[in-house]
Amino acid sequence: MNFNFDEQYTLEDSRVLLRPLEASDRANLLPFALGEKDLWQYSLISARGAKQFDNYMSIALESRTNRTAYPFIVYDKQYDAYSGSTRFYDIQLSHDTMQLGYTWYGEKYWGTGLNKHCKFLLLEFAFDTIGAERVEFRADNNNARSIAAMKSIGCTVEGVLRSNCKSLTGRRDSIILSILKDEWNGNIRNKLREKLILA
């Protein structure tokens, strides 16, 4: 897998632009931390309020410096506004695998097709550009909206890790989903591309 943490990867189509998250993006994303408290219900790291958001940003930026993750900020061209964030993490170069997550968008962007555009660009980059063999997704097993979104892009459910990590409300069960390179090449790429036309 040919991934370079020092590279400034920018992913873009007619609807969305994803670029590396920077410290200056605090101003672009802080309104979501201040005004949308329910957005962080299932997050492992809360960004609710200015103080927690600053901690969230620090962790995200340090993860790239430490070469454990690569966070993006999401810009929605349809709304001409920054809409959220996502990242690759648990990047295992020796195994050609990575996880895709820490994804969130402001509530007004839910159900608009934005997520499918983002996921197509990220999966295309993972499989077709850098040569990943497997992309994994995780979510709180109670997060029905997130699970439905992952299934809608073609993810396969692998199982549930019981009480595998702490959460904001105690401990959580984490559902594990994935897409393999052969599945992406087989039909997921084309099916997801067709959905983008309708989004």
For each residue, the residues with C-beta under 8 A, 3 or more apart:
1: 93 96 97 98 130 131 132 133
2: 130 131
3: 70 91 93 98 130
4: 7
5: 64 67 70
6:
7: 4
8: 19 20
9: 19 20 70 125
10: 17 18 19 20
11: 17 18 19 72 121 122 124 125
12: 16 17 18 121
13: 16 117 120 121 196
14: 77
15: 76 77 78 113 114 117 196 199
16: 12 13 74 75 76 77 114 117 118 121
17: 10 11 12 74 75 77
18: 10 11 12 72 73 74 75 86 118 121 122
19: 8 9 10 11 72 73 75
20: 8 9 10 64 70 71 72 73
21: 25 57 60 61 64 71 72 73 85 87
22: 25 61 73
23: 26 57 61
24: 27
25: 21 22 28 29 57 73 82
26: 23 29 30 53 54 57
27: 24 30
28: 25 73 82
29: 25 26 32 33 53 57 73 82 84 85
30: 26 27 33 34 50 53
31: 34 35
32: 29 35 36 39 47 84 104 106
33: 29 30 36 47 48 49 50 52 53 56
34: 30 31 49 50 53
35: 31 32
36: 32 33 39 106 107
37: 40 48
38: 41 107
39: 32 36 43 47 48 104 106 107
40: 37 43 46 47 48 104 168
41: 38 143 168
42: 139 140 142 143 146 167
43: 39 40 46 47 104 168
44: 165 166 167 168
45: 55 56 59 102
46: 40 43 52 56 168
47: 32 33 39 40 43 52 53 55 56 57
48: 33 37 39 40 52 53
49: 33 34 52 53
50: 30 33 34 53 54
51: 54 55
52: 33 46 47 48 49 55 56
53: 26 29 30 33 34 47 48 49 50 56 57
54: 26 50 51 57 58
55: 45 47 51 52 58 59
56: 33 45 46 47 52 53 59 60
57: 21 23 25 26 29 47 53 54 60 61
58: 54 55 61 62
59: 45 55 56 62 63
60: 21 56 57 63 64 69 71 85 87 102
61: 21 22 23 57 58 64 65 71
62: 58 59 65 66
63: 59 60 66 68 69 70 71 87 89
64: 5 20 21 60 61 67 68 69 70 71
65: 61 62
66: 62 63
67: 5 64 91
68: 63 64 89 90 91
69: 60 63 64 87 88 89 90 91 102
70: 3 5 9 20 63 64 87 88 89 91
71: 20 21 60 61 63 64 85 86 87 102
72: 11 18 19 20 21 85 86 87
73: 18 19 20 21 22 25 28 29 82 84 85
74: 16 17 18 82 83 84 85 86 105 114 118
75: 16 17 18 19 81 82 83
76: 15 16 79 80 81 82 83 109 112 114
77: 14 15 16 17 80
78: 15 112 114
79: 76 83 108 109
80: 76 77
81: 75 76
82: 25 28 29 73 74 75 76
83: 74 75 76 79 105 106 109 114
84: 29 32 73 74 103 104 105 106 109
85: 21 29 60 71 72 73 74 102 103 104
86: 18 71 72 74 100 101 102 103 104 118 122
87: 21 60 63 69 70 71 72 100 101 102 103
88: 69 70 91 98 99 100 122 126
89: 63 68 69 70 98 99 100 101 102
90: 68 69 97 98 99 136
91: 3 67 68 69 70 88 98 99
92: 95 96 97 98
93: 1 3 96
94:
95: 92 133
96: 1 92 93 131 132 133 134
97: 1 90 92 132 133 134 135 136
98: 1 3 88 89 90 91 92 126 132 134 135 136
99: 88 89 90 91 135 136 137 138
100: 86 87 88 89 103 119 122 123 126 135 136 137
101: 86 87 89 137 138 139
102: 45 60 69 71 85 86 87 89
103: 84 85 86 87 100 115 118 146
104: 32 39 40 43 84 85 86
105: 74 83 84 109 110 114 115
106: 32 36 39 83 84 109
107: 36 38 39 110
108: 79 112
109: 76 79 83 84 105 106 112 114 115
110: 105 107 145
111:
112: 76 78 108 109 199
113: 15 116 117 196 198 199
114: 15 16 74 76 78 83 105 109 117 118 199
115: 103 105 109 118 119 149
116: 113 119 120 152 153 192 195 196 199
117: 13 15 16 113 114 120 121 196 199
118: 16 18 74 86 103 114 115 121 122
119: 100 115 116 122 123 153 192
120: 13 116 117 123 124 153 192 193 196
121: 11 12 13 16 18 117 118 124 125
122: 11 18 86 88 100 118 119 125 126
123: 100 119 120 126 127 135 153 179 184 188 189 192
124: 11 120 121 127 128 129 189
125: 9 11 121 122 128 129 130
126: 88 98 100 122 123 129 130 132 135
127: 123 124 131 132 135 181 184 185 189
128: 124 125
129: 124 125 126
130: 1 2 3 125 126
131: 1 2 96 127
132: 1 96 97 98 126 127 135 181
133: 1 95 96 97 180 181
134: 96 97 98 178 179 180 181
135: 97 98 99 100 123 126 127 132 178 179
136: 90 97 98 99 100 176 177 178
137: 99 100 101 150 155 176 177 178 179
138: 99 101 174 175 176 177
139: 42 101 143 146 147 150 174 175 177
140: 42 143 146 167 172 173 174 175
141: 147 160 172 173 174 175
142: 42 172 173
143: 41 42 139 140 146 147
144: 147 148
145: 110 148 149
146: 42 103 139 140 143 149 150
147: 139 141 143 144 150 151 175 177
148: 144 145 151 152
149: 115 145 146 152 153
150: 137 139 146 147 153 155 177
151: 147 148 154 155 157 177
152: 116 148 149 195
153: 116 119 120 123 149 150 179 188 192 195
154: 151 179 183 187 188 191 192
155: 137 150 151 177 178 179
156: 177 178 179 183
157: 151 175 176 177
158: 176 177 178
159: 175 176
160: 141 173 174 175 176
161: 164 173 174 176
162: 173
163: 171 172 173
164: 161 171 172 173 174
165: 44 171 172 174
166: 44 170 171 172
167: 42 44 140 170 171 172
168: 40 41 43 44 46
169: 172
170: 166 167
171: 163 164 165 166 167
172: 140 141 142 163 164 165 166 167 169
173: 140 141 142 160 161 162 163 164
174: 138 139 140 141 160 161 164 165
175: 138 139 140 141 147 157 159 160
176: 136 137 138 157 158 159 160 161
177: 136 137 138 139 147 150 151 155 156 157 158
178: 134 135 136 137 155 156 158
179: 123 134 135 137 153 154 155 156 183 184 188
180: 133 134 183 184
181: 127 132 133 134 184 185
182: 185 186
183: 154 156 179 180 186 187 188
184: 123 127 179 180 181 188 189
185: 127 181 182 189
186: 182 183
187: 154 183 190 191
188: 123 153 154 179 183 184 191 192
189: 123 124 127 184 185 192 193
190: 187 193 194
191: 154 187 188 194 195
192: 116 119 120 123 153 154 188 189 195 196
193: 120 189 190 196 197
194: 190 191 197 198
195: 116 152 153 191 192 198 199
196: 13 15 113 116 117 120 192 193 199
197: 193 194
198: 113 194 195
199: 15 112 113 114 116 117 195 196
